[in-house]
Amino acid sequence: MAIRLAQESDLNALVELLRQLTKVERDFAFNAEKQRTGLKLLLDKPDAYILVAEVSGVVAAMATIQELISTTEGGVVGLIEDVVVHYSFRGKGVGRQMMDHLKATAEVKGYHRLQLLADMHNPPAEAFYQKQNYRPTSLKQWRWRVEAS
């Protein structure tokens, strides 16, 4: 298995992974065009990364990480999103290796912390993150959305 930065040639595989992810997330609906647009924006953003785990030439998993400034930490933190392992590669250590790579990236980049969101109705994801030594916080996520005209 190799973990590497995503390339534009990976977009179809990444969109499929996001399709799988949105099946378990209640707040988001799959929209291939929007997901492809978001992925392209991340590919072009200098302080964001899409990582892929590749097994025998197949994109088996992905995760994104973006840099944010935390006033609490007084420095840069990493926001992890879109962690998903393709159905056929789950339970084989791919996700763990991806998370280890994200932690190593945070150390190299000098991030003060990594943070992520997980759907509260996805117990397998919560158990996975706990095994990776992530801990829940007392914060609750809120959002406001600009409606398209």
DRENPA-3360 file (N, C-alpha, C; in nm, 2 decimals, always signed):
BEGIN
1 = MAIRLAQE = +0.08/-0.12/+0.00/+0.00/+0.00/+0.00/+0.09/+0.12/+0.00 ~ +0.05/+0.22/-0.08/+0.12/+0.35/-0.08/+0.02/+0.46/-0.05 ~ +0.06/+0.56/+0.04/-0.02/+0.68/+0.06/+0.05/+0.79/-0.01 ~ -0.03/+0.86/-0.09/+0.03/+0.97/-0.17/-0.08/+1.08/-0.18 ~ -0.03/+1.19/-0.23/-0.12/+1.30/-0.27/-0.21/+1.27/-0.39 ~ -0.33/+1.30/-0.38/-0.42/+1.28/-0.49/-0.38/+1.36/-0.61 ~ -0.42/+1.31/-0.73/-0.40/+1.38/-0.86/-0.53/+1.39/-0.93 ~ -0.54/+1.48/-1.03/-0.66/+1.49/-1.10/-0.71/+1.36/-1.16;
9 = SDLNALVE = -0.62/+1.28/-1.20/-0.66/+1.15/-1.25/-0.73/+1.06/-1.15 ~ -0.73/+1.09/-1.03/-0.79/+1.01/-0.92/-0.94/+1.06/-0.90 ~ -0.98/+1.16/-0.97/-1.11/+1.22/-0.93/-1.23/+1.13/-0.94 ~ -1.24/+1.04/-1.04/-1.35/+0.95/-1.05/-1.35/+0.86/-0.93 ~ -1.24/+0.81/-0.89/-1.23/+0.72/-0.77/-1.27/+0.79/-0.64 ~ -1.23/+0.92/-0.63/-1.26/+1.00/-0.51/-1.40/+1.03/-0.50 ~ -1.46/+1.06/-0.62/-1.61/+1.09/-0.62/-1.68/+0.96/-0.57 ~ -1.64/+0.85/-0.62/-1.71/+0.72/-0.57/-1.69/+0.70/-0.42;
17 = LLRQLTKV = -1.57/+0.73/-0.37/-1.56/+0.72/-0.23/-1.65/+0.82/-0.15 ~ -1.66/+0.94/-0.20/-1.75/+1.03/-0.14/-1.90/+0.98/-0.15 ~ -1.93/+0.91/-0.25/-2.07/+0.85/-0.27/-2.09/+0.76/-0.15 ~ -1.99/+0.67/-0.12/-2.00/+0.58/-0.01/-2.01/+0.65/+0.12 ~ -1.93/+0.76/+0.14/-1.93/+0.83/+0.26/-2.07/+0.90/+0.29 ~ -2.13/+0.96/+0.19/-2.25/+1.03/+0.21/-2.37/+0.93/+0.24 ~ -2.35/+0.81/+0.21/-2.46/+0.71/+0.25/-2.48/+0.70/+0.40 ~ -2.37/+0.73/+0.48/-2.38/+0.72/+0.62/-2.39/+0.86/+0.69;
25 = ERDFAFNA = -2.38/+0.96/+0.62/-2.38/+1.10/+0.68/-2.52/+1.16/+0.65 ~ -2.59/+1.19/+0.76/-2.73/+1.24/+0.75/-2.73/+1.39/+0.70 ~ -2.63/+1.46/+0.72/-2.63/+1.61/+0.69/-2.60/+1.64/+0.55 ~ -2.55/+1.54/+0.47/-2.51/+1.57/+0.34/-2.57/+1.47/+0.24 ~ -2.60/+1.52/+0.12/-2.65/+1.44/+0.01/-2.54/+1.43/-0.09 ~ -2.53/+1.32/-0.16/-2.44/+1.30/-0.26/-2.48/+1.38/-0.39 ~ -2.38/+1.45/-0.44/-2.40/+1.52/-0.57/-2.27/+1.52/-0.64 ~ -2.26/+1.43/-0.74/-2.13/+1.41/-0.80/-2.06/+1.54/-0.86;
33 = EKQRTGLK = -2.14/+1.63/-0.91/-2.09/+1.75/-0.97/-2.03/+1.84/-0.86 ~ -2.10/+1.85/-0.74/-2.05/+1.93/-0.63/-1.93/+1.87/-0.57 ~ -1.93/+1.74/-0.55/-1.82/+1.67/-0.50/-1.69/+1.68/-0.58 ~ -1.71/+1.67/-0.71/-1.60/+1.69/-0.81/-1.54/+1.83/-0.80 ~ -1.63/+1.93/-0.80/-1.59/+2.07/-0.79/-1.51/+2.09/-0.66 ~ -1.56/+2.04/-0.54/-1.49/+2.05/-0.42/-1.36/+1.99/-0.42 ~ -1.35/+1.87/-0.48/-1.22/+1.80/-0.49/-1.12/+1.88/-0.57 ~ -1.17/+1.94/-0.68/-1.08/+2.02/-0.77/-1.03/+2.14/-0.69;
41 = LLLDKPDA = -1.12/+2.20/-0.61/-1.07/+2.32/-0.53/-0.97/+2.28/-0.43 ~ -0.98/+2.16/-0.37/-0.88/+2.12/-0.27/-0.75/+2.09/-0.34 ~ -0.75/+2.03/-0.46/-0.63/+2.00/-0.54/-0.55/+2.13/-0.57 ~ -0.62/+2.24/-0.58/-0.56/+2.36/-0.62/-0.52/+2.45/-0.50 ~ -0.56/+2.41/-0.38/-0.54/+2.49/-0.26/-0.40/+2.46/-0.20 ~ -0.32/+2.56/-0.18/-0.18/+2.52/-0.13/-0.18/+2.48/+0.02 ~ -0.28/+2.51/+0.10/-0.28/+2.47/+0.24/-0.38/+2.36/+0.27 ~ -0.41/+2.28/+0.16/-0.50/+2.17/+0.18/-0.44/+2.05/+0.10;
49 = YILVAEVS = -0.48/+1.93/+0.14/-0.43/+1.81/+0.08/-0.53/+1.70/+0.07 ~ -0.54/+1.63/-0.03/-0.62/+1.51/-0.04/-0.52/+1.40/-0.05 ~ -0.53/+1.31/+0.05/-0.44/+1.19/+0.05/-0.52/+1.07/+0.01 ~ -0.45/+0.99/-0.07/-0.51/+0.86/-0.11/-0.43/+0.74/-0.06 ~ -0.49/+0.64/-0.03/-0.42/+0.51/-0.01/-0.44/+0.43/-0.13 ~ -0.34/+0.38/-0.19/-0.35/+0.30/-0.32/-0.30/+0.16/-0.29 ~ -0.38/+0.07/-0.33/-0.34/-0.07/-0.31/-0.35/-0.14/-0.45 ~ -0.24/-0.19/-0.49/-0.23/-0.26/-0.62/-0.29/-0.17/-0.74;
57 = GVVAAMAT = -0.26/-0.05/-0.73/-0.30/+0.04/-0.84/-0.45/+0.09/-0.82 ~ -0.51/+0.06/-0.72/-0.65/+0.10/-0.69/-0.66/+0.20/-0.58 ~ -0.73/+0.30/-0.59/-0.75/+0.40/-0.48/-0.85/+0.33/-0.38 ~ -0.79/+0.30/-0.27/-0.86/+0.22/-0.17/-0.92/+0.31/-0.06 ~ -0.87/+0.43/-0.04/-0.92/+0.52/+0.07/-0.87/+0.66/+0.04 ~ -0.94/+0.76/+0.11/-0.90/+0.90/+0.09/-0.92/+0.97/+0.23 ~ -0.86/+1.08/+0.24/-0.88/+1.17/+0.35/-0.84/+1.31/+0.31 ~ -0.90/+1.41/+0.35/-0.86/+1.55/+0.32/-0.81/+1.61/+0.45;
65 = IQELISTT = -0.72/+1.71/+0.44/-0.68/+1.79/+0.55/-0.66/+1.93/+0.51 ~ -0.71/+2.02/+0.59/-0.69/+2.16/+0.56/-0.63/+2.23/+0.68 ~ -0.56/+2.34/+0.65/-0.50/+2.41/+0.76/-0.59/+2.52/+0.80 ~ -0.60/+2.54/+0.93/-0.68/+2.65/+1.00/-0.59/+2.71/+1.10 ~ -0.62/+2.84/+1.13/-0.55/+2.91/+1.24/-0.64/+2.90/+1.37 ~ -0.59/+2.85/+1.48/-0.66/+2.84/+1.60/-0.61/+2.95/+1.70 ~ -0.70/+3.04/+1.74/-0.65/+3.14/+1.83/-0.63/+3.07/+1.97 ~ -0.70/+2.97/+2.00/-0.69/+2.90/+2.13/-0.55/+2.83/+2.13;
73 = EGGVVGLI = -0.51/+2.77/+2.02/-0.38/+2.71/+2.02/-0.26/+2.81/+1.99 ~ -0.30/+2.92/+1.93/-0.20/+3.02/+1.89/-0.12/+2.97/+1.77 ~ -0.18/+2.90/+1.68/-0.11/+2.85/+1.57/-0.19/+2.77/+1.47 ~ -0.13/+2.69/+1.39/-0.20/+2.62/+1.28/-0.24/+2.48/+1.34 ~ -0.36/+2.45/+1.30/-0.42/+2.32/+1.33/-0.47/+2.25/+1.20 ~ -0.49/+2.13/+1.20/-0.53/+2.06/+1.08/-0.68/+2.01/+1.10 ~ -0.76/+2.04/+1.00/-0.90/+1.99/+0.99/-0.91/+1.87/+0.90 ~ -0.94/+1.76/+0.95/-0.95/+1.63/+0.87/-1.09/+1.62/+0.83;
81 = EDVVVHYS = -1.12/+1.59/+0.70/-1.25/+1.56/+0.66/-1.24/+1.44/+0.55 ~ -1.36/+1.39/+0.52/-1.37/+1.29/+0.41/-1.28/+1.17/+0.43 ~ -1.28/+1.12/+0.55/-1.20/+0.99/+0.57/-1.30/+0.88/+0.53 ~ -1.26/+0.81/+0.43/-1.34/+0.70/+0.38/-1.25/+0.59/+0.32 ~ -1.28/+0.47/+0.36/-1.21/+0.35/+0.30/-1.32/+0.28/+0.21 ~ -1.28/+0.24/+0.09/-1.37/+0.17/+0.00/-1.42/+0.05/+0.07 ~ -1.54/+0.01/+0.05/-1.60/-0.11/+0.11/-1.51/-0.23/+0.11 ~ -1.46/-0.25/-0.01/-1.38/-0.38/-0.03/-1.24/-0.38/+0.04;
89 = FRGKGVGR = -1.20/-0.26/+0.10/-1.07/-0.26/+0.17/-1.09/-0.24/+0.32 ~ -1.21/-0.24/+0.37/-1.23/-0.21/+0.51/-1.18/-0.33/+0.60 ~ -1.13/-0.30/+0.72/-1.09/-0.41/+0.81/-0.95/-0.46/+0.77 ~ -0.88/-0.40/+0.69/-0.75/-0.45/+0.64/-0.63/-0.35/+0.68 ~ -0.66/-0.26/+0.77/-0.55/-0.17/+0.82/-0.53/-0.04/+0.73 ~ -0.61/-0.03/+0.62/-0.59/+0.08/+0.53/-0.62/+0.21/+0.61 ~ -0.73/+0.22/+0.67/-0.77/+0.34/+0.75/-0.67/+0.38/+0.86 ~ -0.63/+0.28/+0.93/-0.53/+0.30/+1.03/-0.40/+0.36/+0.98;
97 = QMMDHLKA = -0.35/+0.31/+0.87/-0.23/+0.36/+0.81/-0.25/+0.50/+0.75 ~ -0.37/+0.53/+0.70/-0.41/+0.67/+0.66/-0.40/+0.76/+0.77 ~ -0.46/+0.72/+0.89/-0.46/+0.81/+1.00/-0.32/+0.83/+1.06 ~ -0.24/+0.73/+1.06/-0.10/+0.74/+1.10/-0.03/+0.84/+1.01 ~ -0.05/+0.84/+0.88/+0.01/+0.93/+0.79/-0.04/+1.07/+0.82 ~ -0.16/+1.09/+0.85/-0.21/+1.22/+0.88/-0.14/+1.28/+1.01 ~ -0.13/+1.19/+1.11/-0.06/+1.23/+1.23/+0.09/+1.27/+1.20 ~ +0.16/+1.19/+1.12/+0.29/+1.23/+1.08/+0.30/+1.36/+1.00;
105 = TAEVKGYH = +0.20/+1.38/+0.92/+0.20/+1.51/+0.84/+0.18/+1.62/+0.94 ~ +0.10/+1.61/+1.04/+0.07/+1.71/+1.14/+0.20/+1.75/+1.21 ~ +0.28/+1.64/+1.25/+0.40/+1.67/+1.32/+0.51/+1.74/+1.23 ~ +0.52/+1.70/+1.11/+0.61/+1.76/+1.01/+0.57/+1.91/+0.99 ~ +0.44/+1.93/+0.97/+0.39/+2.07/+0.94/+0.39/+2.16/+1.07 ~ +0.41/+2.10/+1.19/+0.41/+2.18/+1.31/+0.27/+2.22/+1.36 ~ +0.16/+2.14/+1.32/+0.03/+2.16/+1.36/+0.02/+2.15/+1.51 ~ -0.06/+2.22/+1.58/-0.08/+2.21/+1.72/-0.18/+2.10/+1.76;
113 = RLQLLADM = -0.27/+2.07/+1.66/-0.36/+1.96/+1.69/-0.43/+1.92/+1.55 ~ -0.49/+1.80/+1.55/-0.57/+1.76/+1.44/-0.71/+1.75/+1.50 ~ -0.81/+1.79/+1.42/-0.95/+1.77/+1.46/-1.03/+1.72/+1.34 ~ -1.14/+1.65/+1.37/-1.22/+1.60/+1.27/-1.37/+1.59/+1.32 ~ -1.45/+1.57/+1.22/-1.59/+1.56/+1.25/-1.64/+1.42/+1.21 ~ -1.73/+1.36/+1.28/-1.78/+1.23/+1.25/-1.93/+1.23/+1.27 ~ -2.01/+1.17/+1.18/-2.15/+1.16/+1.20/-2.19/+1.09/+1.33 ~ -2.27/+1.15/+1.41/-2.30/+1.09/+1.54/-2.38/+0.97/+1.53;
121 = HNPPAEAF = -2.43/+0.93/+1.41/-2.51/+0.81/+1.39/-2.42/+0.71/+1.32 ~ -2.29/+0.72/+1.34/-2.20/+0.62/+1.27/-2.11/+0.56/+1.38 ~ -2.16/+0.47/+1.46/-2.08/+0.41/+1.57/-1.95/+0.35/+1.52 ~ -1.94/+0.28/+1.40/-1.82/+0.22/+1.36/-1.71/+0.33/+1.34 ~ -1.75/+0.45/+1.29/-1.65/+0.56/+1.27/-1.60/+0.61/+1.41 ~ -1.69/+0.62/+1.50/-1.65/+0.67/+1.63/-1.56/+0.57/+1.70 ~ -1.59/+0.44/+1.69/-1.50/+0.34/+1.75/-1.36/+0.34/+1.68 ~ -1.36/+0.36/+1.55/-1.23/+0.37/+1.47/-1.15/+0.49/+1.52;
129 = YQKQNYRP = -1.21/+0.60/+1.53/-1.14/+0.72/+1.58/-1.09/+0.71/+1.72 ~ -1.16/+0.65/+1.80/-1.12/+0.62/+1.94/-1.00/+0.53/+1.94 ~ -1.00/+0.43/+1.86/-0.88/+0.34/+1.85/-0.76/+0.41/+1.80 ~ -0.78/+0.52/+1.73/-0.66/+0.61/+1.68/-0.62/+0.71/+1.78 ~ -0.68/+0.71/+1.90/-0.65/+0.80/+2.01/-0.71/+0.94/+1.99 ~ -0.81/+0.95/+1.91/-0.89/+1.08/+1.90/-0.99/+1.07/+2.01 ~ -1.02/+1.19/+2.07/-1.12/+1.19/+2.18/-1.23/+1.29/+2.14 ~ -1.35/+1.26/+2.18/-1.46/+1.36/+2.16/-1.44/+1.48/+2.24;
137 = TSLKQWRW = -1.49/+1.59/+2.19/-1.48/+1.72/+2.27/-1.62/+1.76/+2.32 ~ -1.62/+1.87/+2.39/-1.75/+1.92/+2.45/-1.82/+2.01/+2.35 ~ -1.76/+2.03/+2.23/-1.81/+2.13/+2.14/-1.92/+2.06/+2.05 ~ -2.01/+2.14/+2.01/-2.12/+2.09/+1.92/-2.11/+2.17/+1.79 ~ -2.12/+2.10/+1.68/-2.10/+2.16/+1.55/-2.23/+2.23/+1.51 ~ -2.22/+2.35/+1.46/-2.34/+2.43/+1.41/-2.30/+2.48/+1.27 ~ -2.40/+2.50/+1.19/-2.37/+2.55/+1.06/-2.49/+2.64/+1.01 ~ -2.45/+2.73/+0.92/-2.54/+2.81/+0.85/-2.51/+2.80/+0.71;
145 = RVEAS = -2.60/+2.79/+0.62/-2.58/+2.77/+0.48/-2.64/+2.88/+0.40 ~ -2.56/+2.93/+0.31/-2.61/+3.03/+0.21/-2.69/+2.96/+0.11 ~ -2.81/+3.00/+0.09/-2.90/+2.93/-0.01/-2.87/+2.99/-0.14 ~ -2.85/+2.91/-0.24/-2.83/+2.95/-0.38/-2.95/+3.02/-0.43 ~ -2.93/+3.13/-0.51/-3.05/+3.20/-0.57/-3.07/+3.16/-0.71;
% end
